Amino acid sequence: MPTSGSRLRVKREGDITQVEFVDRNILDEANIQQIGDEISDIIEADAGPKLLISFSNVDHLSSAALGTLITINNKVKNKGGKLRLANIDPQIYEVFKITKLDKLFQIHDSTERAMASFR
Amino acid sequence: MPVRTMHSPDPPQLDAATLLIPNRRDEIDRAQARLLSALERHGYNDSARFAVRLALEEALSNAFNHGHKNLPDHVPVRLEFSVGCGEVSLSIEDQGPGFQPEKVPDPTLDENLELPTGRGLLLIRAYMTRVEFSPRGNAVRMVYQPPGQVV
């Protein structure tokens, strides 16, 4: 469950943090900023963060959201951690392909496969 | 005999509007909802609505974040749209100094892939059928035609 006012649902499984978005549309720049801040806090709290971001609830995202994902990716890398993306709707996956960010991120089609990839 | 019955809906007319949108999320959402309703009335499918919504979001974001960078939030961006059968046309004009789209770096190059900004224009061009900028660079006209109807 999200804590009050949070834009994320966060679940911890072993040393892996799974994050889901509360919003179906990740367009509003204030919300995107908040998402970035909340995920940055998770990364900061972990020595070698293993982070799985699930897009299972997401119908729309903008280039501003992609920018935040890139910043998150850089922060995880700087801490020697691992980032995986999963459950991306085909329409949104197309956005990753157009921007060639499918090359930058490790994207899996299910939570199970993304979880297995950490091992 | 006419094919249509008394209960057949009239064929949709051209839906057109001009909206002045300040930099407030509720106003942006309202403009998007109005445009998307027009697309639904004309039977545009989910992928068409996804494409048009994304292009509008990116164009408004560029207008406010770059064009209106030094202007207060209440200064509006002008959106004109028309939705007909087979074509959606959008014009977005900001009150900023304009920019040169050809000078925007290609965000898909390896050296730019980790930059967090600069993908809006790429997405607009990918999802729209035609994209034209005004000579000053403060207005963009975008046309969407569903695949198979491109002329």
Interface residues (C-beta under 8 A of the other chain):
Chain A: L27 D28 E29 A30 H60 S62 S63 A64 L66 G67 T68 I70 T71 N73 N74 Q91 V95 I98 T99 K100 L101 K103 L104
Chain B: R25 D46 S47 F50 R53 L54 E57 E58 S61 P107 T108 L113 E114 L115 P116 T117 R119 G120 L122 L123 A126
